[in-house]
């Protein structure tokens, strides 16, 4: 019997399909990793060409996490032992809000974590707790911040002893959940433009809170839609006068306004509350809108640290003007920016850990007839992730420095320190949150199609973090504050005034800028020279000084024809670049300092490598600036580029140890693609196999 004719095309297709299935099965069941070291992934031979540092991960982690490691572990252990309080991948908005409130209540009442007390006694401890809870659920971190840093912080920082005595315990134990009602529909960044009014009634000894129009409705108010019982309401204080004006505007002040009944939780008379609805992210936070219709509150509900009203309607203040009082009020609320800068760096740690672990595990392509290689062995993947990892370390030390400065400021109330922290927090919050927002998309892309699965966390991290660029000060506005402060320092420098701590380097670097670049050092290209912290920091500061001097000249020129506002707008992009350059200089300075202060030799060597990558990558990104003024000669620019790629490769060789030093619990980086030896089995189980 004759054999049937075979279709060779069908046979080829069958063999091709078999090969693809076999290759897919290798991905789904990768070679097992030794259980003795399940967190370390074996490196391929091609990744061992450069000398690999021996990193003591435990020592590095101890240095990174510092003295508040214990309280963070306590938070993490609590949620690790309470899977019912861990946020699932798929959850409805209303369920998420209730879960978030249960998470916060459990943290305070069951785990014994008291964030409000830490704010008062040890702010650095509070920020350590904030970092830990943000890893559990960013909505929880924001809700905790609203309750304690914003609502609670406004009471203790803007109020006086009578307010602390009355409200402290209730805020601390969550009996008094509250809101921070500053933002209005028509005014966010321009707080002095708020329209809500608080008019004093001398007959009843009360303030009358009114929303005069739709644009004055308080908007995006966290805790307002569901859980809040009180609100700190920012409004213009209006005092009756005995002249034709009728009332006098004393500027924006803060008032405690009850919004719901303590027993029934019903909305109080004169108050309208509406839900802002489903958001892009942070849906565990119940944002709402508040309208006030002739709501009466006792005179004592004015938070009167910077301005008070007597029984007979007379206004008193230790500060002479509306602008001074306004600046003092906002200065006391700077802790929110500090927390966002610090928390944003923590988000970057989580995303980077997921992306780098996946990149170490995932194998794709390779030399002919040889095993596929880890995708982190590709220079393109290293270029995406290794400078990002270096920036993560840089941000950690810079924001830690900010937290320490803030803590010192709260203890000493030193005016110079207050000004320094105000500008530094604005700059770091703007810079770090913008960088993290961009990096979250890069991490998702670096993990290919698998990064698009919700279970692998990039979507929720990106959506939850996105608003960090806007609240507590729009990033573009905050950078302008930094630029304004730099110009003020520049003016004082040339008028013989003093410089604040953060900008002391300007005195020296401006003099350096005004002289021509040294043609000899511009050509030095040895590795020792390029990795010298002095060269790196000088380069950063030179760029900042050059930008500062040039924008000052431009502003002076354009002011003559456009006026100060028009000149500022004409130079706005230049000003933003100046602010970013300055913040990068501060970040590098703190990173270099952290490297030098590290007591463990192996950790110090690893940090030095990462710091060099951060510095040279930043220089290379703006190499055009340095070339245009001959600060860097062509041969030196080429050497910087080559050394940056080499350092990136060396950092890749210790990337596993570097992310392990973050010491983030597995359930926080719970993305299956980052779970290493059992990654694909967990991933396939998640989708039903």
C-alpha positions in Angstrom: 0.0 0.0 0.0 1.4 3.3 -1.0 2.1 5.8 1.8 0.0 9.0 1.6 1.7 12.1 0.3 3.0 14.4 3.0 2.8 18.1 2.8 6.4 19.3 3.6 5.1 22.8 4.5 2.8 21.3 7.1 5.7 19.2 8.5 7.9 22.3 8.8 5.1 24.2 10.5 4.7 21.3 12.9 8.4 21.2 13.7 8.5 25.0 14.2 5.5 24.8 16.6 7.2 22.0 18.5 10.4 24.1 18.9 8.4 27.1 20.1 6.5 25.0 22.7 9.8 23.4 23.9 11.4 26.9 24.3 8.3 28.2 26.0 8.3 25.3 28.4 11.9 26.2 29.3 10.7 29.7 30.3 7.8 28.3 32.3 10.0 25.8 34.2 13.5 27.4 34.4 16.4 25.6 35.9 16.1 25.5 39.7 18.1 27.9 41.8 19.9 26.7 44.9 17.6 27.0 47.9 20.6 28.0 50.0 20.7 31.3 48.1 17.4 31.7 46.5 17.7 35.5 46.2 20.9 35.4 44.1 20.7 34.5 40.5 23.7 32.8 38.9 25.5 35.0 36.5 26.4 33.9 33.0 30.1 33.7 32.0 29.8 36.8 29.8 28.8 38.9 32.8 31.9 37.9 34.7 34.4 39.6 32.4 34.8 42.6 34.7 36.1 42.3 38.2 33.1 41.7 40.5 33.0 43.3 43.9 32.3 41.3 46.9 29.4 43.0 48.6 28.3 42.4 52.2 24.6 42.8 51.6 23.8 42.7 55.3 26.3 45.5 56.1 25.1 47.6 53.2 21.5 47.2 54.1 22.2 48.1 57.7 24.0 51.3 56.6 21.2 52.2 54.2 18.3 51.6 56.6 19.8 53.2 59.6 18.4 53.5 63.1 14.7 53.1 62.3 15.0 49.7 60.7 13.3 48.1 63.7 10.1 50.2 63.4 9.9 49.4 59.7 10.3 45.7 60.3 7.5 45.9 62.9 5.2 47.5 60.3 6.2 44.9 57.6 5.8 42.0 60.0 2.3 43.1 61.0 1.0 43.2 57.4 2.9 40.0 56.5 1.0 38.2 59.2 -2.3 39.7 58.1 -2.9 38.7 54.5 -6.5 39.8 54.9 -5.1 43.4 55.1 -2.9 43.1 52.0 -4.4 44.9 49.0 -5.5 42.4 46.2 -4.7 43.1 42.6 -8.4 43.5 41.7 -10.5 45.6 44.1 -13.4 47.9 43.7 -13.1 51.6 44.7 -15.4 51.4 47.7 -13.9 48.2 48.9 -10.4 49.6 48.6 -11.4 52.6 50.7 -12.7 50.5 53.5 -9.7 48.2 53.3 -7.4 51.2 53.5 -9.2 52.5 56.7 -9.0 49.0 58.2 -5.3 48.9 57.4 -4.7 52.2 59.1 -6.8 51.3 62.1 -5.1 48.0 62.5 -1.6 49.6 62.3 -2.5 52.0 65.0 -4.7 50.0 67.4 -3.4 46.5 66.9 0.3 46.9 65.9 0.8 49.8 68.3 2.3 52.1 65.7 1.6 55.7 66.6 2.6 57.9 63.7 1.2 61.2 65.2 3.4 60.9 68.2 6.5 60.3 66.0 5.7 63.5 64.1 6.0 65.4 67.3 8.8 63.5 69.0 10.9 62.0 66.2 9.9 63.1 62.6 12.5 60.8 61.1 10.8 57.8 62.7 7.5 59.0 61.2 9.0 59.1 57.7 10.5 55.6 58.2 6.9 54.3 59.0 5.6 56.2 56.0 8.1 54.4 53.7 7.1 51.0 55.1 3.3 51.5 54.8 3.7 53.0 51.3 5.3 49.7 50.3 2.2 47.8 51.5 -0.2 50.1 49.6 0.5 53.7 48.4 -3.1 54.6 49.2 -2.4 53.6 52.9 0.7 55.9 52.9 -1.3 58.8 51.6 -4.3 58.2 53.9 -1.9 58.1 56.9 -0.2 61.3 55.7 -3.6 63.1 55.4 -4.6 62.0 58.9 -1.4 62.7 60.7 0.9 65.0 58.7 -1.8 67.2 57.1 -4.9 67.2 59.4 -2.9 66.5 62.6 0.1 68.5 61.5 -2.0 71.6 60.8 -3.5 71.4 64.3 -0.2 71.1 66.2 1.8 73.4 63.9 -0.7 76.2 63.2 -2.7 76.0 66.5 -1.7 76.6 70.1 -1.8 74.6 73.3 -5.6 74.7 73.6 -5.9 73.0 70.2 -3.3 70.4 71.0 -4.9 69.6 74.4 -8.3 69.2 72.8 -7.5 67.3 69.6 -4.2 65.5 70.0 -5.4 62.2 71.5 -8.4 61.9 69.2 -6.2 62.4 66.1 -3.6 60.0 67.4 -6.0 57.1 68.1 -8.2 57.8 65.0 -11.3 58.8 66.9 -11.0 62.1 65.1 -10.4 61.3 61.4 -9.9 64.5 59.5 -9.1 66.4 56.3 -6.9 69.1 55.0 -9.1 71.4 53.0 -6.8 73.8 51.2 -7.2 73.2 47.4 -10.2 74.7 45.7 -11.7 74.0 42.3 -10.2 77.2 40.8 -7.1 77.5 43.0 -4.5 74.9 43.7 -0.9 76.2 43.5 -2.0 79.8 44.2 -3.0 79.4 47.8 -3.2 83.2 48.4 -5.9 83.3 45.8 -8.3 81.0 47.8 -11.8 82.4 47.9 -13.5 80.5 50.8 -14.3 83.1 53.5 -14.3 83.0 57.3 -16.2 86.1 58.5 -16.1 87.0 62.2 -19.4 87.7 63.9 -18.7 89.7 67.1 -22.3 89.3 68.3 -22.1 85.5 68.6 -18.3 85.2 68.9 -18.2 82.9 65.9 -16.7 82.6 62.5 -19.0 82.0 59.6 -17.5 79.8 56.9 -18.8 80.4 53.4 -18.2 79.1 49.9 -19.0 82.2 47.8 -19.1 80.5 44.4 -18.5 77.1 42.6 -14.8 77.9 42.0 -14.3 78.1 45.8 -15.5 74.5 46.5 -12.8 72.6 48.3 -11.7 69.9 45.9 -9.7 66.7 46.0 -9.9 66.7 49.8 -8.6 63.4 51.2 -10.7 61.7 53.8 -13.6 63.9 53.0 -15.8 61.6 50.9 -16.3 58.9 53.5 -14.3 58.9 56.7 -13.5 62.4 57.8 -15.3 64.1 60.8 -13.2 67.3 60.9 -11.5 69.5 58.3 -8.8 72.1 58.6 -10.3 74.7 56.3 -8.1 77.4 54.8 -10.1 80.6 54.2 -9.7 84.3 54.0 -10.2 85.8 57.5 -12.7 88.7 57.2 -13.1 91.2 60.0 -16.0 93.7 60.2 -14.9 97.3 60.1 -16.6 100.6 60.9 -15.9 102.3 57.6 -17.3 102.2 54.1 -15.5 98.9 53.3 -17.5 96.9 55.8 -14.9 94.1 56.2 -11.2 93.8 56.1 -9.3 90.9 54.5 -6.6 89.6 56.9 -5.3 87.0 54.5 -5.6 83.2 54.5 -5.9 81.5 57.9 -6.7 77.9 59.0 -9.9 76.9 60.9 -11.0 73.6 62.4 -14.5 72.8 61.0 -16.5 69.8 62.1 -18.1 68.2 59.0 -19.8 65.1 60.3 -21.6 64.2 63.5 -19.3 62.3 66.0 -22.0 59.7 66.8 -24.1 59.3 63.7 -21.5 60.3 61.1 -24.2 62.3 59.3 -23.1 65.4 57.4 -23.6 68.5 59.6 -26.0 71.4 58.7 -24.6 73.8 56.1 -22.0 71.4 54.8 -22.3 69.7 51.5 -20.0 66.7 50.7 -19.6 65.1 47.3 -17.4 62.3 46.1 -14.7 63.1 43.6 -15.1 59.5 42.3 -12.8 57.0 40.7 -9.3 58.4 40.1 -6.3 57.3 37.9 -4.8 55.9 41.1 -4.8 56.0 44.9 -8.4 54.8 45.0 -8.0 53.7 48.6 -8.2 57.4 49.5 -11.6 58.9 49.7 -11.2 62.3 48.0 -14.2 64.5 48.2 -15.5 68.1 47.6 -16.7 70.4 50.3 -19.1 73.3 50.1 -19.9 75.5 53.1 -23.1 77.5 53.5 -23.0 79.8 56.5 -21.3 77.2 58.7 -20.8 78.7 62.2 -17.8 77.6 64.3 -16.5 79.0 67.7 -13.8 81.7 67.6 -11.5 79.2 69.4 -11.5 77.1 66.2 -9.2 79.6 64.5 -5.7 78.0 64.5 -4.1 81.1 66.0 -0.4 80.5 66.2 0.4 83.3 63.7 -2.7 85.5 64.1 -5.6 85.8 66.5 -8.9 87.5 66.9 -10.1 88.8 70.3 -13.6 88.7 71.7 -14.2 92.3 70.5 -13.0 91.5 67.0 -9.5 93.0 67.2 -6.7 91.2 65.2 -3.3 90.6 66.6 -0.2 88.9 65.2 3.5 88.7 65.9 4.1 89.0 62.2 3.7 92.4 60.6 2.1 91.6 57.2 -0.2 89.2 55.3 2.7 87.9 53.3 4.8 87.2 56.4 1.9 85.3 58.0 1.3 83.4 54.8 4.9 82.4 54.5 5.1 81.3 58.1 1.9 79.2 57.7 3.1 77.4 54.6 6.6 77.0 56.2 5.0 74.9 58.9 3.4 72.6 56.4 6.6 71.7 54.5 6.6 68.2 56.1 4.3 66.9 53.3 6.9 67.7 50.7 9.5 66.0 52.7 7.4 62.9 53.0 6.6 62.8 49.2 10.3 63.1 48.2 11.2 60.3 50.6 8.3 58.1 49.6 8.9 58.6 45.9 12.4 57.3 46.3 10.9 54.2 48.0 8.5 53.6 45.1 11.6 53.7 42.8 13.2 51.0 45.0 10.2 48.7 44.6 9.9 49.2 40.9 13.6 48.9 40.3 13.8 45.7 42.4 11.0 44.1 40.3 12.5 45.1 37.0 16.1 44.2 37.8 15.2 40.8 39.3 13.2 40.0 36.2 16.0 41.1 34.0 18.4 38.9 35.8 16.1 35.9 35.5 14.7 36.4 32.0 16.8 34.9 29.2 16.4 35.8 25.6 18.5 35.1 22.4 22.2 34.3 22.6 25.2 33.2 20.5 24.5 30.5 17.9 24.1 27.0 19.4 24.6 28.3 22.9 22.2 29.0 25.8 20.2 32.2 25.8 21.6 35.0 27.9 20.1 37.1 30.7 18.5 40.2 29.2 20.5 42.3 31.8 23.6 41.2 29.9 22.4 43.4 27.0 24.0 46.8 27.0 20.6 48.4 26.1 19.0 46.9 29.2 21.9 48.0 31.4 21.6 51.5 29.9 17.9 51.5 31.0 18.2 50.1 34.5 21.7 50.6 35.9 21.8 54.5 35.9 18.3 54.2 37.4 19.6 52.0 40.1 22.4 54.5 40.8 19.9 57.3 40.9 17.8 55.3 43.4 20.8 55.1 45.7 21.5 58.8 45.2 17.9 59.8 46.0 18.0 57.6 49.1 20.9 59.5 50.7 19.7 62.9 49.5 16.1 62.5 50.9 17.5 61.0 54.1 19.6 64.2 54.5 16.4 66.2 53.9 14.6 64.2 56.6 17.4 64.9 59.1 17.4 68.6 58.2 13.7 68.7 58.7 13.9 67.0 62.1 16.6 69.4 63.2 14.5 72.3 62.0 11.5 71.1 64.1 13.7 71.0 67.2 15.5 74.3 66.8 13.1 76.5 64.8 16.2 78.2 63.4 15.1 80.7 60.8 18.0 80.0 58.4 17.3 76.3 58.6 13.6 76.8 58.0 14.4 78.7 54.8 16.9 76.1 53.7 14.5 73.2 54.3 11.7 75.0 52.5 13.7 75.3 49.3 15.5 72.0 49.5 12.2 70.1 50.1 10.6 71.9 47.1 13.5 71.0 44.9 13.9 67.4 46.0 10.2 66.7 45.9 9.9 68.1 42.3 13.1 66.4 41.0 12.7 62.9 42.6 8.9 62.6 41.9 9.4 63.6 38.2 12.3 61.1 37.8 10.4 58.3 39.5 7.3 58.9 37.3 9.4 58.5 34.1 11.3 55.6 35.5 8.2 53.6 36.3 7.3 53.5 32.6 10.9 52.5 31.8 10.7 49.6 34.3 7.4 48.4 32.7 9.0 48.6 29.2 12.1 46.8 30.4 10.0 43.8 31.5 8.3 43.5 28.1 4.8 42.1 27.8 4.9 40.6 31.2 5.4 44.0 32.7 1.9 44.9 31.4 0.2 42.4 33.7 -1.5 44.1 36.6 -0.2 41.4 39.0 3.4 42.5 38.3 2.6 45.9 39.9 4.0 48.5 37.4 0.5 49.7 36.5 -0.6 50.3 40.0 2.7 51.8 41.0 2.7 54.2 38.1 -0.9 55.2 38.6 -0.7 55.7 42.3 2.6 57.6 42.1 1.6 59.9 39.2 -0.1 62.5 41.4 3.0 62.9 43.5 4.1 65.3 40.8 1.1 67.6 41.5 0.0 67.5 45.1 1.9 69.3 47.9 3.0 71.7 45.2 3.1 71.3 41.4 6.6 70.4 40.4 7.0 73.2 37.9 5.9 75.7 40.5 8.3 74.2 43.1 11.2 74.3 40.8 10.5 78.0 40.2 10.7 78.5 44.0 14.2 76.9 43.9 15.3 79.1 41.0 14.0 82.2 42.8 16.0 81.3 45.9 19.1 80.7 43.9 18.7 84.2 42.3 18.2 85.7 45.7 21.5 84.0 46.8 23.2 85.2 43.7 22.2 88.8 44.4 23.3 88.6 48.0 26.6 87.1 47.0 27.4 90.1 44.8 26.2 92.5 47.3 28.3 90.9 50.1 25.5 89.2 51.9 25.6 85.8 53.5 24.7 82.5 51.8 22.6 79.8 53.3 24.0 76.4 54.1 22.8 74.5 51.0 24.2 77.1 48.6 27.5 77.9 50.2 29.3 76.2 47.2 28.0 79.1 45.0 30.4 81.5 46.5 33.3 79.4 45.3 31.9 78.0 42.1 30.7 81.4 40.8 34.3 82.6 41.1 35.4 79.5 39.2 32.7 80.2 36.5 33.8 83.8 36.0 37.3 82.5 35.0 37.9 80.5 31.8 38.0 76.7 32.0 41.5 75.3 32.5 42.7 73.9 29.1 44.8 71.3 30.8 42.3 69.8 33.1 39.7 69.9 30.3 41.7 67.2 28.5 42.5 64.9 31.5 40.8 61.6 30.7 42.3 59.0 33.1 39.9 56.8 35.0 41.3 58.0 38.3 40.6 61.6 37.3 37.0 60.9 36.0 36.2 59.0 39.2 37.6 61.6 41.5 34.7 63.1 43.5 36.2 66.5 43.2 36.1 66.5 39.4 32.5 65.2 39.5 31.2 67.7 42.0 33.1 70.6 40.4 31.5 69.8 37.0 28.0 69.7 38.5 28.5 73.0 40.4 30.2 74.7 37.4 27.1 73.9 35.3 24.8 75.3 38.0 26.9 78.5 38.4 27.0 79.0 34.6 23.2 78.6 34.4 22.7 81.0 37.3 24.9 83.7 36.0 23.4 83.5 32.4 19.8 83.5 33.6 20.5 86.5 35.9 21.9 88.4 32.9 18.8 87.5 30.7 16.3 88.4 33.4 18.0 91.8 33.8 17.9 92.4 30.1 14.3 91.4 29.5 12.9 93.2 32.6 13.6 96.5 30.9 11.1 95.8 28.1 8.8 93.1 29.5 8.6 93.9 33.2 9.5 91.4 35.9 6.6 89.0 35.3 7.2 89.0 31.5 10.9 88.5 31.9 10.4 85.6 34.2 8.1 83.9 31.8 10.5 84.5 28.9 13.3 82.8 30.8 11.1 80.1 32.4 12.6 77.0 30.8 16.1 78.4 31.6 15.0 78.8 35.2 13.7 75.3 35.5 16.9 73.9 34.1 18.8 75.9 36.6 16.8 74.5 39.5 17.2 70.9 38.3 20.9 71.4 37.9 21.2 72.8 41.5 19.3 69.9 42.9 21.5 67.4 41.1 24.5 69.1 42.7 23.0 68.7 46.1 22.1 65.0 45.4 25.6 64.2 44.3 27.2 66.0 47.2 25.1 64.0 49.7 25.9 60.7 47.8 29.7 61.4 48.0 29.3 62.2 51.7 27.5 59.0 52.3 30.2 57.0 50.4 32.9 58.6 52.5 31.0 58.0 55.8 30.3 54.3 55.2 32.2 52.3 57.8 32.2 48.9 56.0 34.9 48.6 53.3 33.0 46.3 50.9 29.8 48.5 51.2 31.9 51.6 50.6 33.5 50.2 47.5 30.1 49.2 46.1 28.6 52.7 46.9 31.6 54.4 45.3 31.0 52.4 42.1 27.4 53.3 42.1 28.1 57.0 42.9 30.6 57.2 40.0 28.0 55.8 37.6 25.4 58.4 38.8 27.8 61.3 38.4 29.3 60.4 35.1 25.9 59.4 33.6 24.6 62.8 34.5 27.6 64.6 33.1 27.3 62.6 29.8 23.6 63.4 29.5 24.5 67.1 29.4 27.8 66.7 27.7 26.8 69.4 25.1 26.8 72.1 27.8 30.3 71.1 28.9 31.6 70.9 25.3 30.1 74.3 24.3 32.3 76.1 26.8 35.3 73.8 26.4 35.0 72.6 30.0 35.4 69.1 28.6 37.6 68.5 25.5 36.4 66.0 22.8 38.8 63.2 23.9 37.6 63.6 27.5 34.0 63.5 26.5 34.7 60.2 24.7 36.4 58.9 27.7 33.4 59.8 29.9 31.1 58.0 27.6 33.2 54.8 27.6 33.8 54.8 31.3 30.0 55.3 32.0 29.2 52.2 29.9 31.9 50.2 31.7 30.7 51.3 35.2 27.1 50.4 34.2 28.4 46.9 33.3 30.2 46.6 36.6 27.1 47.7 38.5 25.2 45.1 36.6 27.4 42.5 38.1 26.4 43.4 41.7 22.8 44.5 40.8 21.3 41.6 42.7 23.2 42.5 45.9 22.3 46.2 45.5 18.6 45.6 45.3 18.8 43.0 48.1 20.3 45.7 50.3 17.0 47.6 50.0 15.6 44.7 52.1 12.1 44.9 50.7 9.9 42.0 51.9 8.9 39.6 49.1 5.2 40.3 49.6 5.8 44.0 48.8 7.7 43.1 45.5 5.1 40.4 45.1 5.2 40.6 41.3 5.5 37.0 40.1 8.0 38.0 37.5 10.3 39.1 40.3 10.0 36.0 42.4 12.9 34.3 40.8 13.1 30.5 40.9 9.3 29.9 41.0 8.5 33.1 39.0 6.8 31.5 36.0 5.0 28.8 37.9 3.4 31.5 40.0 2.7 33.6 37.0 1.0 30.8 35.1 -1.0 29.8 38.2 -2.2 33.4 38.4 -3.8 33.2 35.0 -5.3 29.8 35.6 -2.9 27.0 34.5 
